[in-house]
Amino acid sequence: MMKKITFSAFALGLCFSAFAQEPVNSAAVAKIRTEGLDKSKASEIAYQITDVAGPRLSNSPGLKRAQDWAVKYFNEMGLKNVHLEAWGDFGKGWQVDKYYAATTKPFYRPIIASPKAWTPGTNGPIKSEVILIKADTITDLAKYKGKLKGKIVMIESALVQPLKNTYKADAVRYTDEDLEKMAAATPPAAGGGPGNRQGAPGAGNNQRAMMMRMMGMRAAIDSVLLSEGIGLKLTYARGSHGTFFTSNGASYKLDAKAVNPELEVSSEDYLHILRLLRGGEKVEIEAEVKTSFYDKDPKGYNVIGEIPGTDPKLKDEIVMLGGHYDSWHSGTGATDNGAGSAVMIEAMRILKAIDFKPKRTIRIALWSSEEQGLFGSRGYVKQHFADPADMKAKPEHEKLSAYYNLDNGTGTIRGVYLQGNAAVKDIFQAWLTPFADLGAKTITISNTGGTDHQAYDGIGLPGFQFIQDPMDYNTRTHHSNMDTFDRLDMDDLKKSATIVASFVYHTSERAEKLPRKAMPTPAPARP
């Protein structure tokens, strides 16, 4: 039987002692904990987002299904101003309608793989001997001219190496020592930090030049393969033990150039085929890939809903929470980012369930196209708050108190990244204190990137991402075919939604908005 999480009297007392300067409403926290930990709907929400809606690639039917469900659920929940809001033009949607591939010689074996995003299908079933193309220069491709039409091909590359076993656990949680190191972090010195390769002049330029050469050669080979009319290209996918990490194989732009049909193949299957070809054996594969493109509405949309503020003086101010709703296509986007989306939706449900009437308006946003460059959140921020190009604040810029984001998998919240905003440290520490028994107690001055809070932080607004236990996010599920509902830890989602709901509650009730960092200056125009 699962242990029931209780709210100790000791933790309750801490709310009014160690951080007495920042009020914590213990009665409200108790209600939030009861609703979030004992009556959670996080599992049902995650099921709808993943199992029912499916993969949610940008502008795909799967994302549209998930957005329509969220609008319906928000309305049923009693949220106001529920709508899909366009953030700008994205481009084409895409989905896999059918995929099948297997070796038929030297023996039958199904292949674990997925079409690369935004690539075309095979125009029906194909069956072909696999041709291993060995080419270091464009000139080397001349010997294949007229021999590749309808063929299944692989490109020889020294970068493809045999797999090595690892003896580290896939799923891990932060240790006390890990969290203590985070808490002890200091802001990076000006001009320092990751990416500043002092003492290695030219190293970055040399690496970039090498990458540019490789990309140029790859593009040239693909162009030749396209002109030859190949049937299918097989590409090595990072990963092991049947897990593969996916990507896009073409542009989503409406005027994107044509590309070859392409399968991203799991490492074990790819290496099996490659060893046979290198050994002089004939390999035959049968395959059928069918994909569809959607270009009738190229705009991207975010899902928006609100709990309106009730205080006459503060109701026009805003507290926001959100996460990106889009995903990649080889799984069902459970940990990236069905988990974060489910947590934020559940946090809103908790606040509605306890009949909370906030002073400030609480607004949830489910972003689209985060995976292609934070497009949904950046487009929204540009429309509502400020354009990073000129940093001229719009009227709503002054009204936002904070934005809270979740997007690092299923792991429970262990604390908060301050994004260098030291003025909120004691405030957040007070708000975390009631959840020390859930393992959430760490505040770090450090920044974290790669997700939608950056759109806010980049224009001087308080935007925060929570510290989460890593679990198997980077080792097994992030952008992989294993990113499915079964990888979600429901106890962790419950805890996270409860903590987020409390943070949002206290932000909305606070006498003042949260402290801010200085508004950044516009980046200089590129020459």
C-alpha positions, -999 to +999 in steps of 0.1 A: +000+000+000+012+035-008+023+056+021+001+086+027+019+119+028+011+140+058+017+176+067+035+176+100+029+201+127+066+208+127+066+219+091+035+240+098+053+258+126+083+265+104+060+286+082+058+312+108+093+310+123+123+308+100+108+329+073+082+349+093+089+380+072+072+364+042+036+353+052+025+317+044-011+309+047-010+276+066-048+270+063-046+274+025-016+252+022-034+225+042-064+227+018-041+226-013-022+196+001-054+177+008-068+183-027-035+178-045-022+147-027-054+129-017-078+138-046-054+142-075-066+141-111-030+143-125-032+107-139-065+113-157-051+146-172-019+130-183-038+101-199-058+125-220-027+144-231-007+113-240-026+081-246-057+098-261-042+127-280-010+109-290+021+126-303+018+164-304+043+176-330+038+212-339+007+219-360-001+182-362-036+166-357-023+152-324-015+187-310-049+199-323-067+170-304-048+179-272-056+216-276-093+210-282-094+187-251-077+213-230-101+240-240-130+217-232-115+208-198-107+244-189-143+253-196-156+224-176-133+234-147-148+268-147-119+288-160-127+321-178-113+337-210-106+302-223-093+303-259-067+293-285-045+323-291-023+326-322+013+336-315+023+339-352+031+318-383+047+284-378+044+264-410+033+229-419+020+202-395+030+166-401+022+131-389+031+095-395+001+076-410+018+043-414+053+028-408+066-006-414+102-019-421+119-053-417+149-071-431+139-100-453+175-112-461+195-128-447+165-134-425+133-117-414+136-092-386+114-062-378+132-029-375+127-005-346+126+030-362+106+060-370+102+083-400+121+116-394+097+145-388+086+164-419+099+138-443+078+123-471+066+087-474+077+059-498+046+061-521+036+026-513+055-006-503+091-009-514+115-038-513+152-034-521+187-046-515+204-021-492+232-001-507+260+012-485+272+044-499+309+052-493+317+088-502+341+113-486+336+139-514+310+148-540+332+132-567+330+099-549+292+098-556+297+096-594+300+058-593+265+055-579+249+076-607+220+058-623+221+030-597+200+043-568+165+048-581+140+032-557+168+018-536+172+017-498+205+033-489+228+039-459+257+063-457+290+049-444+304+071-416+333+068-392+311+085-366+290+054-362+308+033-336+299+000-318+278+004-287+293+004-252+276-009-221+269+015-193+266+005-157+249+036-144+213+036-135+189+051-160+167+068-134+182+088-105+171+114-080+191+142-066+210+134-035+213+158-005+248+165-017+236+174-052+211+198-038+235+213-013+259+221-043+230+238-061+221+258-030+258+269-026+261+281-062+271+317-068+262+339-098+287+335-127+311+363-132+305+387-160+317+371-192+322+337-176+301+306-174+296+278-198+307+284-234+335+308-225+364+288-237+392+309-222+427+296-229+417+278-260+418+305-287+403+293-320+390+260-306+354+270-310+360+283-345+378+251-356+349+230-342+323+251-359+342+250-392+344+212-390+307+209-383+299+232-412+320+210-435+302+179-424+268+196-427+277+208-462+288+173-473+257+157-459+235+182-477+254+176-510+249+138-506+212+142-498+208+164-529+224+137-551+202+110-535+171+131-542+180+136-578+186+098-581+151+091-567+161+068-539+133+048-522+144+053-486+173+065-465+183+048-432+199+070-405+216+060-373+196+071-342+213+078-309+202+055-281+204+018-270+184-011-256+156-004-282+154+033-272+161+058-300+161+096-298+144+113-327+147+146-346+134+163-377+146+155-412+133+185-430+120+220-426+084+227-415+083+259-436+056+262-462+082+266-489+105+239-477+126+221-503+118+185-511+138+158-492+143+121-492+121+096-473+141+089-442+140+064-413+158+071-380+168+035-370+175+022-335+212+016-329+210-021-325+191-026-358+212-001-377+245-016-365+232-051-374+226-041-410+258-021-412+279-051-399+264-074-426+270-049-454+306-043-443+311-081-441+300-084-478+266-099-471+235-089-490+208-073-470+172-068-483+146-047-466+109-042-472+093-011-460+063+012-463+061+047-449+031+070-452+032+105-439+008+135-442+014+173-443-010+199-430-007+234-444-042+249-444-036+268-412+001+276-407-004+296-376+007+284-342-016+285-311-013+285-273-041+274-250-051+301-225-074+301-195-079+322-163-091+323-128-101+361-127-088+382-099-112+397-074-093+424-056-104+458-070-069+471-069-050+440-079-073+420-103-056+435-134-023+421-123-014+386-135+003+355-121+011+330-149+020+293-150+025+270-179+045+245-199+049+235-235+022+213-249+039+201-281+061+171-283+081+150-307+065+122-327+081+088-319+065+085-284+035+103-269+053+132-253+047+120-217+077+133-199+084+160-225+062+177-218+029+160-210+042+158-174+047+196-170+015+204-188-005+179-166+010+194-135+001+229-144-035+220-154-038+200-121-025+230-102-053+251-117-078+224-109-066+223-073-071+261-069-106+258-084-115+228-062-107+247-030-129+276-043-100+300-043-109+336-052-075+351-060-066+388-056-047+388-089-057+370-121-042+336-125-035+326-161-024+293-175-007+289-209+000+257-227+026+266-253+031+252-288+063+248-308+087+250-279+106+222-295+115+243-325+127+273-305+103+284-277+081+299-305+048+298-285+060+315-254+083+339-272+055+349-296+031+354-266+056+375-247+063+396-277+026+403-282+018+409-246+048+422-227+078+434-248+097+427-280+133+416-271+145+434-302+138+468-287+129+460-250+101+486-251+077+474-224+040+471-233+013+479-206+010+443-195+047+442-187+041+461-155+012+439-145+029+405-144+040+393-110+056+360-121+056+332-145+062+296-133+073+269-158+077+231-156+095+211-183+121+186-171+103+154-171+082+135-145+106+141-115+091+158-085+099+194-076+129+197-053+132+235-054+135+266-077+161+281-099+162+319-092+176+329-126+200+352-108+171+370-090+185+371-055+156+393-042+131+364-043+153+340-024+138+344+010+103+346-004+106+313-022+123+297+008+093+306+029+069+292+004+089+259+001+091+254+039+057+236+041+069+211+015+102+201+031+086+167+039+081+162+002+118+168-005+113+204-019+137+227-001+164+239-024+169+274-037+197+280-062+207+314-076+217+295-108+201+299-142+186+270-162+177+272-198+162+254-227+125+261-220+098+287-219+106+306-187+135+321-207+110+341-229+100+360-197+134+362-181+148+375-214+127+407-211+132+413-174+101+396-161+103+371-132+102+338-150+111+306-131+117+269-138+116+244-109+143+220-099+131+185-106+145+151-099+162+139-132+147+104-132+154+088-166+146+120-186+180+125-202+189+088-204+157+072-216+127+094-224+136+129-237+127+130-274+126+092-276+103+064-286+101+056-249+085+089-239+051+073-230+026+074-202+043+044-185+073+065-178+053+090-156+056+088-118+022+098-106+033+104-070+058+129-083+032+146-105+009+150-075+036+165-053+047+189-081+011+201-088+006+207-051+037+228-047+030+248-079-006+255-067+008+268-034+034+290-052+007+304-074-017+310-045+009+329-025+020+350-055-015+360-062-022+370-026+010+388-019+008+425-011+034+434-038+044+418-070+076+397-069+108+416-072+124+419-106+158+421-122+167+451-143+152+452-178+179+440-202+192+462-230+184+452-266+210+430-282+231+449-308+220+444-344+240+418-362+262+432-390 
